[in-house]
Amino acid sequence: MATTSISKAEQSYIQTALLSDPPLRTDGRSLHDFRSVALETGIAPLANGSARISIGQDPHDGSGGTEVLAAAKVEVESVEEGGVDAGRVVCTVSCSPAAYPQLATAALEDLQYDMTTIVHQTLSHPSLHPKNLRILPGKKSWLLNLDLIVLADSGNIYDALFMAARAALWDTKIPRTRAVEYKARKGVPGSAGLSAAVGKVGGSGDMDIDEEAPSGFDTRQIQHATDFELPDYWDEGEVLDGRDIWPVCITLNLVPPVHFLDAILREEAAAPLKILLIYSFPPSEKPRVQGMRMLGPGELTLEQIKDLVNRGEHYARDVFTALHTKLKDEDVRRNQKAREKFERR
């Protein structure tokens, strides 16, 4: 869905400039250059992980640009009989009306639906599923809600959405849990209501038992863990499993025979077709194509698609590497602040 309309004359002017030698863009960038990207994590104190991404904002006053806020929140849900107890990931994209003032309510809802579908189908795929969303096998698991809000859109919104999602999920901490078991005294009438809690501090779903609460009755008969508790710890939990492989998206805007990156809105409107390429880069493994979407009325041959997929991998790796470096720096900063806060308590 186009969010900006331009005249045929302006469309022709932009396309001619992009196809010239050398190509010309209104802000002077080359075809494959990104605008400046700013990242901040931990911006929502009540979330388990959060991030804000902005692309192309004015460094002096913060105006303009594309801006996305992402927040991850976990909640406990009961596992239904016969259901999957590995936890769930649910993604939702909302758009601020201020980001798309030209769209009617129905059109804005359609846009939100399209964005949500692409993000949710990609990030909830089994190949990316975190292993530490299970709490008690067959009983309790974590539901991970990832909410993304488009605050401003000056182009390249899908790249911004996936960068914000990756940053928030990287920042997410899953609360440590201690499994609780009940040990009843065997053969004593009325002992069914007596219990002692035992457990071990560990990640979600850690069921090893090595610690017993004081109890005045026999604990030889052990039942399965039926509940859990959250121990106090300075770092607020463990990182989300598999956070190294959350993907990034690269959008190739096509004005055949050229393609260009990080389009502003008028450039997007002038491009008849764009292709979304979503990659993850697992350590010590080959890159994975997690998703691919074509948006627009244009068409591509199989050979053109293969070439674009190969080129997209190169661009996506550059984005992934730069984002990964920044996220590791943010980790150091956040962990230091968390430790200091805990020690002051």
Secondary structure, DSSP 8 states (H G I E B T S, - for coil): --S----HHHHHHHHHHHHSSS---TT---TT----EEEEE---TTSSEEEEEEES--TTT--SSEEEEEEEEEEEEE--TTS--S-EEEEEEEE-GGG-TTS-HHHHHHHHHHHHHHHHHHHTSGGG--GGGEEETTTEEEEEEEEEEEEE-SS-HHHHHHHHHHHHHHH-EE--EEEEEEEE-TT-TTGGG---EE--EESTT------B---SS---EE----EEE----TT-SEE-TTGGG--EEEEEEEETTEEESS--HHHHHH-SEEEEEEEE--TTS--EEEEEEEESS----HHHHHHHHHHHHHHHHHHHHHHHHHHHHHHHHHHHHHHHHHHH-
